[in-house]
């Protein structure tokens, strides 16, 4: 059995809370590593926290100006020299486009980093998959994601989300929320089948626990309808009925539903509220407007209708909640479309998974020290299309 296979088997056999310790032990035994650090990115995507069961009490490193952060940001290995000799290889820990953190491995001077990189990359992939499975049974990796305590509403919202990014042949999608440690009613969801990519951006009215409960109800109602095989309008209708039955019109949810046909790029839309959609095509940026239908749960027996548009390979879509485009700056002027257009143009070379964090970072600069008055959610989609379809 080669070194990688031995590590992989050890990971599969390890109890969920012991994955970090198994990686440390196996890398030392198999490769002579004298340093092994597993770090998870925090909820705000600002720091990388050491996984040791008490990550909030350990010294984090920045995602912006550290060797680990360089590997995390570039999604490529980054090699540094150890003070006493030898090297440290910092590797990104990423699963299907979702950036989880980094793995740093200190190797002796006799090691060949280029020769070991393929095995270390495979190890990171195997470790990432095991972490996602382990999170069902241990809090260790959840603890390592928080640089400070989450509010209860934020805890509920993060548990509702599918991840921060997803990459497939046909598309790349990424999303992020702020304030990361105190979000209330904004949320997003996605699902990719053989035929469709379905995206949901929701904004439940209110604050705190009430907003989180409302959004949880609507998100799970939409999932229930989707998994029952309903079309997009049917999903909105069922979720509308669920919210109205619970709140009788006293609370409602704004939602934007999108379903992409992967083979053709044809998109179905139900616009039932405040999230807005912009499209970047070549050098042009334009807002795509649809009929504004009633938010979910506002009235009884609301009927929803689908609209349609199409995406082409190379298109980028950006969805923003009202907490983004409606945020006032220091002078009182709202962030608005002009600032978003500048931001989209400035970040056109970034992959979709990194765009939401970059846009929200610019939003923070725009408002300066003023706190967010509402949740801010950004989702970005890069459309590639299917290669076999594009060739015909």
N, C-alpha and C positions, 0 to 999 in steps of 0.2 A: 504493500500500500504506500503511495507517495505521500509527501507531506501535506498537500492540500486535502487529499481524500481523508487523511487521518483527522485533520482539523474539522472538516465537514461532518464526519461521523461523530466526533466528540460534541459538536454543537447540537446535532440532532438528539443525542442521548442526554444532554444536560438538562437539569431543571431550569425553568424559565428565569429565575432570579440569578442563576449562575453563569449566564452566557458570557458576561464580561470577564469573569475569572477564568473560564475555559479558554477564551481567546488569548488571554495573557499567558496562561500556562503552556498552551500548545505552540504559540509563536516562540516562546522561549525554548521549548524542547526541540521544535522542528527547525527553527531558523537561527537560533542563538540570539534572539532579540533581548536586549537589556532594558528596553523601555516600550511599554504598550499602553496607549491611552485611547479609550473609546469615549467620544463626546457626542452629545445630541444637541441640535440647534434648539434654542428656546422659542417660545411661542411668538415672540416679537421679531424673530430672525435678526437678533442683534448680537447674541453671544452663543458660544459653544460650551456646554456644561459637561463636566466630567461625570461619567456614569460610575457611581460607587454606592448607590443606595441613599446618599444624602447630598445630592448634587447641589442643592440650594446653598449649602454651607461651604462648598469648595470654590476655589478661584476660577472664574470663567475666563475664556479668551474671546476677543472680539472677532466677529465675522469680517471686519473691515481691514484690520491692520495686524494680523497674526499669520504665521505660517499655516496653521490649520484653516484659518479663514480664507487664505489664498486658494487652498485646495478646494474648499467648500464653494467658493465663488466661481472659480474657473472650471470646476468639475474635472480637474486633471490632477495627477499626483504632483506634489511639490516636495523637493528634497532639500534639507538643511544639514549643516555640519554640527555635530555634537562638540561641546567645548573640550571634552577629554579625548576626542577622536571618534571615528565612526560617523554614521549618518543617521538622520531620522527621515523616514518617508511618511509624508502626510497624504492620506488618501480620502476621497469623498465617499461617503456612505449613502448611496442613492438607489431607490427601487422604482423602476418604471417612471423615472423622471421626478419622483418625490424625494427631495433632498432631506435626509434624516440627520446627518451629522458627519463626523470624520473619524478615521482610525489612524493613529500615529504609531509607527513602528520604528524603534531604534535598532540599528543593525551594526555589527562590528565592521572594522575597516576592511576585512577580507571579503565581505559580502559584495556581490554584484547586483546593484539595485535594478539595473535594466533587465537582468535575467530573472529577478524575483518579481518584477512588477505584474506580469500576467497572473501568477499565482496569488499575489496579494489582492489584485482586483477581483479575482474569483472569490476569494475569501470574503471581501467586503460585500459582494452580492449575496453570498450564502448567509452571512451574518445579518444583513438587512432583512432577508426573508424570515429568519428565525426571530428577529426582534418583533416583527409585525405579528407573528403567531404568538410569541410570548406575552405580548401586551394584553392578551385575553386573561392571563392568569397571574400577572404581577404588576405592581405599580412602579417598579424600579425605573422603567424608561419614561413613564409619565413624570415622575419626580425630576428626572434629569432634563426635562424640557422646560421647567419653570425657573426663571431667575427670581421670581417673587411669587407671592400667593395669588392664585386666581380667585376672583369673586365666584360665588356659587353660580350665578348666571353664566359667566364665562366658562366655567367647568362644564355646564350642560351644553353650551354651544359647541365647544371644541370636540366633545364626545359625539356630537351629531355629524361632524364633517367627514368626508371621505378621505381627506389628505390635503396636501397643498399643491400637488401637481400630478399629472398623468400624461404619459407619452405613448403614442402608438404610431404606426406607419402613416395613418391618415391625418393625425392631428397632434397638437400639444396643447394642454390646458393647464393653467395655474391660477390660484386665487389666494387672497390674503385678507385678513380682517384687522382693524384697529378700532379702539384700543385693545390690544391683544389680551390683556389681563383683566379687562372689565367690559367686554362686549355684552350687548343686551339682546337685540332682536334681529340683527342681520345674520344671514346664513347662506350657504351655497351647497349644492349637491351636483354630482354627475354620475352617469352610468354609461358604460360602453358595451354594447353587444356586438354580435357579428354584423348586424345591419345598421344600428343606430348609435349615435352619441346623443344623450339627453342631458341638458344642463338646466339647473334651476338656481335662481337668485331670489331670495326672499327677504322681506323686511317687515317684521312684526311690530305693530304699534306699541307704544308704551316704553317702560324702562324696567331694568332689573329683572327679577324673577318672573313677573307677569309677562314681560316681553319674551323671555326665554321659553316659558311654557307655551305661549301662543305659537312661536316659531317651531318648537318641537312638534306640536300637534299638526301644524300644516305640512311640515317636511315629511313626517311619517305618513300622513294621509296621501301626499303626492307619491311617495314610494309605494304605498299599498295599491294605489290605483295603477301605477306604472307596472308593477309586478302582476297585476291582474290582467294585463294586456290591453288596457284602454288606450285610445289615441290621446293626443295632447289635450284637445278640448275636453275629453272625458276625464282626464286626470285633474284638470282645473275644476271641473264641475263637482267631482267627488270630494276634493279637498275643500271646496267652497261649502258644500253641505256639511262636512265634518266641523268646520270652524263655526258656521252659523248655528248648528245644533248645540254647540257648547256655550257660545257667547251671545247668541240671539241678536247679533248686530252691534253689540256694545264694544267689540274689538274686531279688528280685521287685519289682513296680511296683504301687503303688496308683493307681487311676484312677477318675474319674467321667466317664461318657459321657452326653451329652444330644443328642437329635435332635428339633428343632422342626419340625413341619409348618407352613409359612408361611401356608397358606390357612386353617387351622383353629385354630392354637394348641395342637394336641395334641402332647404331648411324650413321647418314649420315653426310658427311663433304664436304664443299667446301672451299678450302684454296686459297684465292686470295690476298696474300700479306704478310705483316710482322708479325702479331701476331703469337706467338708460343704456343704449347700445350705440357704440361708434365702430366704424369700419375703416381700416387702413388698407388702401389698395394702391400700390405703387407709392407715389408721393402725396396722394390725396387722402385727407381724413374727413369723413362725413358722418353726421349722426343719422342713424336709421330710425325713422319714425313709424309707429304703427298706431292702430286704433286703440285708444286708452279704454280698456274695459274695466269693470268694477273690481276692486280688490276682493280677495277671498273672504267670505263671511260677512260682507257688509249688508247684503239683503238675501232673503230667502229665494231659492229656485232661480238663481242667476244662470243664464245660458251663455256659454263662451264659444267663440269662433276662432278658428286658426287662420293665420295669414302666412304668406310665403315669400321667401327670397332665396337667392342662391349665392354660394361662396365659390371662389376660384382658388386653385393652388397659389399660394403666396399671400392670400388675404390674412389680415389680422383683425380680430374683433376684440373690443374692450367693453366690458360691462361695469358700470359704476353705480353704487347706491347714492341716494340723495345726500348722505353724509360726506360724499366726495365732491360732487359738483355744486353742492349748496353750501360748502364750508366758507365762512367769511375770513378774509385776511385781516392784517393789522389795520388796514384802512377802511374795513367794512365791506369792500367789494368781494362778491362771492367768487370762489375758485373758477367755476363755470367752464364753458366749452373752450375758450381761447387758451386757457392754461393747460387743459387736457390735451388739446391738439399739439401744443408745444412739447408737452411731456411725451406724448406718443411718438412724435417725430424724433425727439432726442434719444429715445430708448429703442429705436427700431432694430438695432443690432443685437439686443438682448433676447435670449430665448423666452418663450411665453411664461415659463415657470418663475422667472426672475422679474418680470415686468410689474406685477402687482405690488411687490415690496418696493420697487424703485419709484412707482407712481405715488404710493403712500408716503414714502420718504420725502418726496418733493412737496406733497401736501402739508407735511409737518413743517417744512421750511417756509411754506407760504403763510401758514397761520402763526408762525414764530412761536411765542410762548403760550399762545391762547390754547386751552384744552379743546378737544373735539366736543362739539355740542351734540353730536349724534354718532352712531356707529358708522364707520367708513369701510366699504367692501369694494374690492376690485377683482374682477376675473378677466383673464386674457386667454384668447384662443388663437392659435396659429393653425391655419388649414393647409394641409399638404395634398390631400386627395390620395386616391389609390393609384399606384404606378401603372397597373395594367389598364385602368380606365383612362389615365392621362395619355397613354400611348396610342389610343384609338381616336 
